[in-house]
Each structure stands twice: as structure tokens, then as C-alpha cells.
Amino acid sequence: MEKRFKESQEFRKITYRVVKNERLADPYTLQDFPPDIAWVHERMQRGEEKRPGRPGWVVYLDRKRIATFYGTRNWEEVHFPEIKWLVSEHLGR
């Protein structure tokens, strides 16, 4: 799933970041976030951002959340096509 996404045309047009910690049960800390998206953690701390489910993907455009996807069950049928559409719609074809 991740391999196919990373090989797609759409992936080449986005900035992809991974936020991951040791255990799913543990809350995220600032150290779990790459420095260029630390603003997401700060918003979550202030209650301005909803914490995504795990596994989850959040799509931001100009620091505005435009989509959230949860789980892997519908990746091929729903999530991946929606991400492809978002990229083409907002970043050109």
C-alpha cells in the first residue's frame, strides 16, 4: 500500500511526513513530529486540531486540514483515489 503510494505521480507532488511513536497507545509528543510540521502538534495541544485515528492520514493545504482518512480497509477503493483527486484538484495535473 505505502509502496504503491510512494511510486505514484501524486506522491511526487506532495510533501509527505510521518508522525510515529513507539507505542500506539501512547500520546504523541512534540518529538514525534518532524520540525517542519511541529505546528500540527501545537494546534492539537491547544485543542484546535482533532487527533487523527491510527493509522490515519491527514491532508493539509496551506496549513488547513482538507481531508482525513482512517484505517487501511478502504485504501485502494476510497482513500487512495480521494488523495489522487485532491492532489490533481489542488496541485494541478
Backbone atoms as SQL, in Angstrom:
CREATE TABLE atoms (id INTEGER PRIMARY KEY, chain TEXT, resi INTEGER, resn TEXT, atom TEXT, x REAL, y REAL, z REAL);
INSERT INTO atoms VALUES
  (1, 'A', 1, 'MET', 'N', 0.822, -1.176, 0.000),
  (2, 'A', 1, 'MET', 'CA', 0.000, 0.000, 0.000),
  (3, 'A', 1, 'MET', 'C', 0.879, 1.258, 0.000),
  (4, 'A', 2, 'GLU', 'N', 1.788, 1.355, 0.950),
  (5, 'A', 2, 'GLU', 'CA', 2.658, 2.533, 1.025),
  (6, 'A', 2, 'GLU', 'C', 3.586, 2.601, -0.180),
  (7, 'A', 3, 'LYS', 'N', 4.091, 1.450, -0.599),
  (8, 'A', 3, 'LYS', 'CA', 5.000, 1.397, -1.753),
  (9, 'A', 3, 'LYS', 'C', 4.310, 1.935, -2.999),
  (10, 'A', 4, 'ARG', 'N', 3.087, 1.470, -3.248),
  (11, 'A', 4, 'ARG', 'CA', 2.343, 1.937, -4.418),
  (12, 'A', 4, 'ARG', 'C', 2.098, 3.443, -4.351),
  (13, 'A', 5, 'PHE', 'N', 1.742, 3.926, -3.172),
  (14, 'A', 5, 'PHE', 'CA', 1.525, 5.361, -2.999),
  (15, 'A', 5, 'PHE', 'C', 2.806, 6.136, -3.290),
  (16, 'A', 6, 'LYS', 'N', 3.915, 5.702, -2.754),
  (17, 'A', 6, 'LYS', 'CA', 5.182, 6.415, -2.952),
  (18, 'A', 6, 'LYS', 'C', 5.675, 6.367, -4.397),
  (19, 'A', 7, 'GLU', 'N', 5.191, 5.407, -5.161),
  (20, 'A', 7, 'GLU', 'CA', 5.567, 5.302, -6.571),
  (21, 'A', 7, 'GLU', 'C', 4.618, 6.069, -7.488),
  (22, 'A', 8, 'SER', 'N', 3.576, 6.633, -6.948),
  (23, 'A', 8, 'SER', 'CA', 2.570, 7.312, -7.766),
  (24, 'A', 8, 'SER', 'C', 3.027, 8.704, -8.197),
  (25, 'A', 9, 'GLN', 'N', 2.400, 9.185, -9.270),
  (26, 'A', 9, 'GLN', 'CA', 2.649, 10.546, -9.759),
  (27, 'A', 9, 'GLN', 'C', 2.265, 11.578, -8.695),
  (28, 'A', 10, 'GLU', 'N', 1.187, 11.295, -7.985),
  (29, 'A', 10, 'GLU', 'CA', 0.694, 12.230, -6.974),
  (30, 'A', 10, 'GLU', 'C', 1.690, 12.413, -5.841),
  (31, 'A', 11, 'PHE', 'N', 2.342, 11.335, -5.461),
  (32, 'A', 11, 'PHE', 'CA', 3.291, 11.411, -4.352),
  (33, 'A', 11, 'PHE', 'C', 4.419, 12.395, -4.661),
  (34, 'A', 12, 'ARG', 'N', 4.806, 12.459, -5.911),
  (35, 'A', 12, 'ARG', 'CA', 5.905, 13.355, -6.319),
  (36, 'A', 12, 'ARG', 'C', 5.526, 14.827, -6.185),
  (37, 'A', 13, 'LYS', 'N', 4.245, 15.105, -6.055),
  (38, 'A', 13, 'LYS', 'CA', 3.775, 16.490, -5.990),
  (39, 'A', 13, 'LYS', 'C', 3.504, 16.982, -4.573),
  (40, 'A', 14, 'ILE', 'N', 3.646, 16.114, -3.589),
  (41, 'A', 14, 'ILE', 'CA', 3.289, 16.495, -2.223),
  (42, 'A', 14, 'ILE', 'C', 4.503, 16.459, -1.302),
  (43, 'A', 15, 'THR', 'N', 4.334, 17.026, -0.138),
  (44, 'A', 15, 'THR', 'CA', 5.299, 16.879, 0.951),
  (45, 'A', 15, 'THR', 'C', 4.688, 15.869, 1.899),
  (46, 'A', 16, 'TYR', 'N', 5.372, 14.750, 2.071),
  (47, 'A', 16, 'TYR', 'CA', 4.855, 13.639, 2.867),
  (48, 'A', 16, 'TYR', 'C', 5.644, 13.554, 4.160),
  (49, 'A', 17, 'ARG', 'N', 4.942, 13.561, 5.275),
  (50, 'A', 17, 'ARG', 'CA', 5.588, 13.465, 6.575),
  (51, 'A', 17, 'ARG', 'C', 4.948, 12.345, 7.375),
  (52, 'A', 18, 'VAL', 'N', 5.762, 11.680, 8.189),
  (53, 'A', 18, 'VAL', 'CA', 5.283, 10.598, 9.034),
  (54, 'A', 18, 'VAL', 'C', 5.438, 11.020, 10.489),
  (55, 'A', 19, 'VAL', 'N', 4.367, 10.855, 11.255),
  (56, 'A', 19, 'VAL', 'CA', 4.403, 11.096, 12.695),
  (57, 'A', 19, 'VAL', 'C', 4.182, 9.735, 13.332),
  (58, 'A', 20, 'LYS', 'N', 5.172, 9.290, 14.064),
  (59, 'A', 20, 'LYS', 'CA', 5.110, 7.939, 14.619),
  (60, 'A', 20, 'LYS', 'C', 5.805, 7.933, 15.972),
  (61, 'A', 21, 'ASN', 'N', 5.237, 7.141, 16.881),
  (62, 'A', 21, 'ASN', 'CA', 5.884, 6.990, 18.179),
  (63, 'A', 21, 'ASN', 'C', 6.059, 5.501, 18.469),
  (64, 'A', 22, 'GLU', 'N', 6.637, 5.198, 19.619),
  (65, 'A', 22, 'GLU', 'CA', 6.957, 3.807, 19.974),
  (66, 'A', 22, 'GLU', 'C', 5.730, 2.913, 20.058),
  (67, 'A', 23, 'ARG', 'N', 4.712, 3.362, 20.787),
  (68, 'A', 23, 'ARG', 'CA', 3.527, 2.531, 21.012),
  (69, 'A', 23, 'ARG', 'C', 2.272, 3.289, 20.625),
  (70, 'A', 24, 'LEU', 'N', 1.378, 2.616, 19.929),
  (71, 'A', 24, 'LEU', 'CA', 0.130, 3.259, 19.506),
  (72, 'A', 24, 'LEU', 'C', -0.679, 3.800, 20.679),
  (73, 'A', 25, 'ALA', 'N', -0.565, 3.171, 21.827),
  (74, 'A', 25, 'ALA', 'CA', -1.342, 3.584, 22.997),
  (75, 'A', 25, 'ALA', 'C', -0.828, 4.893, 23.605),
  (76, 'A', 26, 'ASP', 'N', 0.407, 5.266, 23.301),
  (77, 'A', 26, 'ASP', 'CA', 0.993, 6.481, 23.866),
  (78, 'A', 26, 'ASP', 'C', 0.578, 7.715, 23.073),
  (79, 'A', 27, 'PRO', 'N', 0.363, 8.826, 23.757),
  (80, 'A', 27, 'PRO', 'CA', 0.039, 10.057, 23.034),
  (81, 'A', 27, 'PRO', 'C', 1.276, 10.575, 22.288),
  (82, 'A', 28, 'TYR', 'N', 1.029, 11.320, 21.242),
  (83, 'A', 28, 'TYR', 'CA', 2.143, 11.933, 20.521),
  (84, 'A', 28, 'TYR', 'C', 2.769, 13.031, 21.370),
  (85, 'A', 29, 'THR', 'N', 4.072, 13.182, 21.217),
  (86, 'A', 29, 'THR', 'CA', 4.789, 14.284, 21.847),
  (87, 'A', 29, 'THR', 'C', 5.375, 15.149, 20.739),
  (88, 'A', 30, 'LEU', 'N', 5.839, 16.306, 21.091),
  (89, 'A', 30, 'LEU', 'CA', 6.440, 17.209, 20.109),
  (90, 'A', 30, 'LEU', 'C', 7.601, 16.529, 19.388),
  (91, 'A', 31, 'GLN', 'N', 8.342, 15.687, 20.079),
  (92, 'A', 31, 'GLN', 'CA', 9.488, 14.999, 19.482),
  (93, 'A', 31, 'GLN', 'C', 9.085, 14.002, 18.395),
  (94, 'A', 32, 'ASP', 'N', 7.830, 13.573, 18.382),
  (95, 'A', 32, 'ASP', 'CA', 7.345, 12.638, 17.362),
  (96, 'A', 32, 'ASP', 'C', 7.116, 13.324, 16.009),
  (97, 'A', 33, 'PHE', 'N', 7.051, 14.630, 16.009),
  (98, 'A', 33, 'PHE', 'CA', 6.749, 15.393, 14.802),
  (99, 'A', 33, 'PHE', 'C', 8.014, 15.904, 14.134),
  (100, 'A', 34, 'PRO', 'N', 8.115, 15.755, 12.804),
  (101, 'A', 34, 'PRO', 'CA', 9.220, 16.417, 12.099),
  (102, 'A', 34, 'PRO', 'C', 9.132, 17.920, 12.357),
  (103, 'A', 35, 'PRO', 'N', 10.259, 18.596, 12.455),
  (104, 'A', 35, 'PRO', 'CA', 10.258, 20.020, 12.803),
  (105, 'A', 35, 'PRO', 'C', 9.372, 20.902, 11.910),
  (106, 'A', 36, 'ASP', 'N', 9.281, 20.589, 10.625),
  (107, 'A', 36, 'ASP', 'CA', 8.505, 21.457, 9.738),
  (108, 'A', 36, 'ASP', 'C', 6.998, 21.321, 9.911),
  (109, 'A', 37, 'ILE', 'N', 6.546, 20.337, 10.692),
  (110, 'A', 37, 'ILE', 'CA', 5.111, 20.238, 10.972),
  (111, 'A', 37, 'ILE', 'C', 4.823, 20.246, 12.474),
  (112, 'A', 38, 'ALA', 'N', 5.728, 20.789, 13.233),
  (113, 'A', 38, 'ALA', 'CA', 5.509, 20.920, 14.682),
  (114, 'A', 38, 'ALA', 'C', 4.261, 21.754, 14.971),
  (115, 'A', 39, 'TRP', 'N', 3.889, 22.612, 14.046),
  (116, 'A', 39, 'TRP', 'CA', 2.679, 23.435, 14.209),
  (117, 'A', 39, 'TRP', 'C', 1.426, 22.575, 14.367),
  (118, 'A', 40, 'VAL', 'N', 1.418, 21.364, 13.791),
  (119, 'A', 40, 'VAL', 'CA', 0.261, 20.474, 13.944),
  (120, 'A', 40, 'VAL', 'C', 0.143, 20.044, 15.407),
  (121, 'A', 41, 'HIS', 'N', 1.260, 19.665, 16.011),
  (122, 'A', 41, 'HIS', 'CA', 1.255, 19.262, 17.422),
  (123, 'A', 41, 'HIS', 'C', 0.804, 20.422, 18.296),
  (124, 'A', 42, 'GLU', 'N', 1.302, 21.603, 18.015),
  (125, 'A', 42, 'GLU', 'CA', 0.920, 22.777, 18.808),
  (126, 'A', 42, 'GLU', 'C', -0.590, 23.022, 18.720),
  (127, 'A', 43, 'ARG', 'N', -1.160, 22.850, 17.546),
  (128, 'A', 43, 'ARG', 'CA', -2.612, 23.009, 17.395),
  (129, 'A', 43, 'ARG', 'C', -3.374, 21.934, 18.167),
  (130, 'A', 44, 'MET', 'N', -2.867, 20.713, 18.142),
  (131, 'A', 44, 'MET', 'CA', -3.522, 19.639, 18.898),
  (132, 'A', 44, 'MET', 'C', -3.475, 19.948, 20.391),
  (133, 'A', 45, 'GLN', 'N', -2.375, 20.457, 20.878),
  (134, 'A', 45, 'GLN', 'CA', -2.239, 20.794, 22.292),
  (135, 'A', 45, 'GLN', 'C', -3.228, 21.878, 22.705),
  (136, 'A', 46, 'ARG', 'N', -3.493, 22.815, 21.805),
  (137, 'A', 46, 'ARG', 'CA', -4.434, 23.899, 22.093),
  (138, 'A', 46, 'ARG', 'C', -5.887, 23.479, 21.856),
  (139, 'A', 47, 'GLY', 'N', -6.091, 22.266, 21.347),
  (140, 'A', 47, 'GLY', 'CA', -7.431, 21.786, 21.066),
  (141, 'A', 47, 'GLY', 'C', -7.989, 22.279, 19.739),
  (142, 'A', 48, 'GLU', 'N', -7.145, 22.861, 18.915),
  (143, 'A', 48, 'GLU', 'CA', -7.584, 23.386, 17.624),
  (144, 'A', 48, 'GLU', 'C', -7.588, 22.311, 16.541),
  (145, 'A', 49, 'GLU', 'N', -6.889, 21.234, 16.766),
  (146, 'A', 49, 'GLU', 'CA', -6.810, 20.127, 15.815),
  (147, 'A', 49, 'GLU', 'C', -7.277, 18.861, 16.500),
  (148, 'A', 50, 'LYS', 'N', -8.102, 18.121, 15.812),
  (149, 'A', 50, 'LYS', 'CA', -8.524, 16.820, 16.304),
  (150, 'A', 50, 'LYS', 'C', -7.382, 15.824, 16.070),
  (151, 'A', 51, 'ARG', 'N', -7.137, 14.997, 17.059),
  (152, 'A', 51, 'ARG', 'CA', -6.102, 13.973, 16.895),
  (153, 'A', 51, 'ARG', 'C', -6.609, 12.918, 15.925),
  (154, 'A', 52, 'PRO', 'N', -5.820, 12.597, 14.888),
  (155, 'A', 52, 'PRO', 'CA', -6.277, 11.591, 13.927),
  (156, 'A', 52, 'PRO', 'C', -6.257, 10.194, 14.531),
  (157, 'A', 53, 'GLY', 'N', -7.136, 9.332, 14.048),
  (158, 'A', 53, 'GLY', 'CA', -7.102, 7.933, 14.456),
  (159, 'A', 53, 'GLY', 'C', -5.841, 7.277, 13.917),
  (160, 'A', 54, 'ARG', 'N', -5.596, 6.074, 14.363),
  (161, 'A', 54, 'ARG', 'CA', -4.395, 5.381, 13.918),
  (162, 'A', 54, 'ARG', 'C', -4.751, 4.036, 13.338),
  (163, 'A', 55, 'PRO', 'N', -4.261, 3.670, 12.199),
  (164, 'A', 55, 'PRO', 'CA', -3.477, 4.548, 11.325),
  (165, 'A', 55, 'PRO', 'C', -4.381, 5.563, 10.649),
  (166, 'A', 56, 'GLY', 'N', -3.823, 6.713, 10.426),
  (167, 'A', 56, 'GLY', 'CA', -4.592, 7.769, 9.799),
  (168, 'A', 56, 'GLY', 'C', -3.706, 8.652, 8.939),
  (169, 'A', 57, 'TRP', 'N', -4.324, 9.299, 7.990),
  (170, 'A', 57, 'TRP', 'CA', -3.629, 10.224, 7.108),
  (171, 'A', 57, 'TRP', 'C', -4.403, 11.523, 7.122),
  (172, 'A', 58, 'VAL', 'N', -3.696, 12.608, 7.226),
  (173, 'A', 58, 'VAL', 'CA', -4.320, 13.928, 7.215),
  (174, 'A', 58, 'VAL', 'C', -3.677, 14.716, 6.083),
  (175, 'A', 59, 'VAL', 'N', -4.512, 15.369, 5.296),
  (176, 'A', 59, 'VAL', 'CA', -4.021, 16.158, 4.173),
  (177, 'A', 59, 'VAL', 'C', -4.243, 17.630, 4.512),
  (178, 'A', 60, 'TYR', 'N', -3.160, 18.402, 4.427),
  (179, 'A', 60, 'TYR', 'CA', -3.212, 19.840, 4.686),
  (180, 'A', 60, 'TYR', 'C', -2.844, 20.594, 3.418),
  (181, 'A', 61, 'LEU', 'N', -3.474, 21.710, 3.238),
  (182, 'A', 61, 'LEU', 'CA', -3.125, 22.624, 2.167),
  (183, 'A', 61, 'LEU', 'C', -3.010, 23.997, 2.805),
  (184, 'A', 62, 'ASP', 'N', -1.833, 24.579, 2.719),
  (185, 'A', 62, 'ASP', 'CA', -1.577, 25.881, 3.350),
  (186, 'A', 62, 'ASP', 'C', -1.979, 25.870, 4.821),
  (187, 'A', 63, 'ARG', 'N', -1.601, 24.811, 5.519),
  (188, 'A', 63, 'ARG', 'CA', -1.861, 24.622, 6.949),
  (189, 'A', 63, 'ARG', 'C', -3.339, 24.494, 7.298),
  (190, 'A', 64, 'LYS', 'N', -4.169, 24.214, 6.317),
  (191, 'A', 64, 'LYS', 'CA', -5.585, 23.976, 6.556),
  (192, 'A', 64, 'LYS', 'C', -5.870, 22.508, 6.246),
  (193, 'A', 65, 'ARG', 'N', -6.509, 21.826, 7.202),
  (194, 'A', 65, 'ARG', 'CA', -6.851, 20.421, 7.003),
  (195, 'A', 65, 'ARG', 'C', -7.966, 20.343, 5.964),
  (196, 'A', 66, 'ILE', 'N', -7.696, 19.578, 4.886),
  (197, 'A', 66, 'ILE', 'CA', -8.705, 19.446, 3.847),
  (198, 'A', 66, 'ILE', 'C', -9.245, 18.017, 3.740),
  (199, 'A', 67, 'ALA', 'N', -8.579, 17.060, 4.393),
  (200, 'A', 67, 'ALA', 'CA', -9.074, 15.680, 4.365),
  (201, 'A', 67, 'ALA', 'C', -8.415, 14.866, 5.467),
  (202, 'A', 68, 'THR', 'N', -9.160, 13.869, 5.944),
  (203, 'A', 68, 'THR', 'CA', -8.654, 12.931, 6.941),
  (204, 'A', 68, 'THR', 'C', -9.113, 11.539, 6.542),
  (205, 'A', 69, 'PHE', 'N', -8.205, 10.587, 6.612),
  (206, 'A', 69, 'PHE', 'CA', -8.502, 9.202, 6.263),
  (207, 'A', 69, 'PHE', 'C', -8.060, 8.314, 7.415),
  (208, 'A', 70, 'TYR', 'N', -8.875, 7.304, 7.727),
  (209, 'A', 70, 'TYR', 'CA', -8.569, 6.385, 8.824),
  (210, 'A', 70, 'TYR', 'C', -8.511, 4.956, 8.311),
  (211, 'A', 71, 'GLY', 'N', -7.602, 4.189, 8.862),
  (212, 'A', 71, 'GLY', 'CA', -7.533, 2.763, 8.592),
  (213, 'A', 71, 'GLY', 'C', -7.001, 2.404, 7.224),
  (214, 'A', 72, 'THR', 'N', -6.919, 1.101, 7.002),
  (215, 'A', 72, 'THR', 'CA', -6.373, 0.604, 5.743),
  (216, 'A', 72, 'THR', 'C', -7.402, -0.158, 4.920),
  (217, 'A', 73, 'ARG', 'N', -8.547, -0.431, 5.498),
  (218, 'A', 73, 'ARG', 'CA', -9.559, -1.273, 4.840),
  (219, 'A', 73, 'ARG', 'C', -9.958, -0.746, 3.460),
  (220, 'A', 74, 'ASN', 'N', -10.224, 0.524, 3.334),
  (221, 'A', 74, 'ASN', 'CA', -10.708, 1.094, 2.073),
  (222, 'A', 74, 'ASN', 'C', -9.641, 1.848, 1.296),
  (223, 'A', 75, 'TRP', 'N', -8.382, 1.528, 1.536),
  (224, 'A', 75, 'TRP', 'CA', -7.291, 2.271, 0.909),
  (225, 'A', 75, 'TRP', 'C', -7.400, 2.273, -0.611),
  (226, 'A', 76, 'GLU', 'N', -7.460, 1.107, -1.232),
  (227, 'A', 76, 'GLU', 'CA', -7.480, 1.006, -2.691),
  (228, 'A', 76, 'GLU', 'C', -8.744, 1.590, -3.303),
  (229, 'A', 77, 'GLU', 'N', -9.879, 1.345, -2.677),
  (230, 'A', 77, 'GLU', 'CA', -11.156, 1.733, -3.263),
  (231, 'A', 77, 'GLU', 'C', -11.545, 3.177, -2.986),
  (232, 'A', 78, 'VAL', 'N', -11.145, 3.712, -1.831),
  (233, 'A', 78, 'VAL', 'CA', -11.624, 5.032, -1.427),
  (234, 'A', 78, 'VAL', 'C', -10.484, 6.014, -1.144),
  (235, 'A', 79, 'HIS', 'N', -9.625, 5.681, -0.202),
  (236, 'A', 79, 'HIS', 'CA', -8.614, 6.638, 0.267),
  (237, 'A', 79, 'HIS', 'C', -7.630, 7.063, -0.824),
  (238, 'A', 80, 'PHE', 'N', -6.999, 6.093, -1.469),
  (239, 'A', 80, 'PHE', 'CA', -6.007, 6.421, -2.489),
  (240, 'A', 80, 'PHE', 'C', -6.632, 7.218, -3.643),
  (241, 'A', 81, 'PRO', 'N', -7.786, 6.807, -4.190),
  (242, 'A', 81, 'PRO', 'CA', -8.406, 7.631, -5.238),
  (243, 'A', 81, 'PRO', 'C', -8.753, 9.049, -4.761),
  (244, 'A', 82, 'GLU', 'N', -9.189, 9.185, -3.513),
  (245, 'A', 82, 'GLU', 'CA', -9.518, 10.518, -2.989),
  (246, 'A', 82, 'GLU', 'C', -8.259, 11.379, -2.860),
  (247, 'A', 83, 'ILE', 'N', -7.175, 10.795, -2.394),
  (248, 'A', 83, 'ILE', 'CA', -5.915, 11.545, -2.300),
  (249, 'A', 83, 'ILE', 'C', -5.449, 11.958, -3.690),
  (250, 'A', 84, 'LYS', 'N', -5.556, 11.059, -4.655),
  (251, 'A', 84, 'LYS', 'CA', -5.174, 11.387, -6.033),
  (252, 'A', 84, 'LYS', 'C', -6.018, 12.550, -6.550),
  (253, 'A', 85, 'TRP', 'N', -7.321, 12.525, -6.259),
  (254, 'A', 85, 'TRP', 'CA', -8.193, 13.609, -6.688),
  (255, 'A', 85, 'TRP', 'C', -7.801, 14.928, -6.035),
  (256, 'A', 86, 'LEU', 'N', -7.545, 14.894, -4.729),
  (257, 'A', 86, 'LEU', 'CA', -7.151, 16.104, -4.012),
  (258, 'A', 86, 'LEU', 'C', -5.887, 16.718, -4.602),
  (259, 'A', 87, 'VAL', 'N', -4.916, 15.879, -4.908),
  (260, 'A', 87, 'VAL', 'CA', -3.664, 16.374, -5.490),
  (261, 'A', 87, 'VAL', 'C', -3.938, 16.998, -6.846),
  (262, 'A', 88, 'SER', 'N', -4.700, 16.315, -7.691),
  (263, 'A', 88, 'SER', 'CA', -4.965, 16.867, -9.025),
  (264, 'A', 88, 'SER', 'C', -5.785, 18.152, -8.938),
  (265, 'A', 89, 'GLU', 'N', -6.729, 18.198, -8.005),
  (266, 'A', 89, 'GLU', 'CA', -7.589, 19.367, -7.849),
  (267, 'A', 89, 'GLU', 'C', -6.838, 20.586, -7.308),
  (268, 'A', 90, 'HIS', 'N', -5.933, 20.359, -6.372),
  (269, 'A', 90, 'HIS', 'CA', -5.255, 21.480, -5.700),
  (270, 'A', 90, 'HIS', 'C', -3.849, 21.770, -6.204),
  (271, 'A', 91, 'LEU', 'N', -3.215, 20.783, -6.822),
  (272, 'A', 91, 'LEU', 'CA', -1.827, 20.968, -7.243),
  (273, 'A', 91, 'LEU', 'C', -1.641, 20.812, -8.750),
  (274, 'A', 92, 'GLY', 'N', -2.719, 20.688, -9.470),
  (275, 'A', 92, 'GLY', 'CA', -2.634, 20.560, -10.931),
  (276, 'A', 92, 'GLY', 'C', -2.360, 19.135, -11.357),
  (277, 'A', 93, 'ARG', 'N', -2.568, 18.884, -12.576),
  (278, 'A', 93, 'ARG', 'CA', -2.422, 17.529, -13.138),
  (279, 'A', 93, 'ARG', 'C', -1.017, 17.276, -13.615);
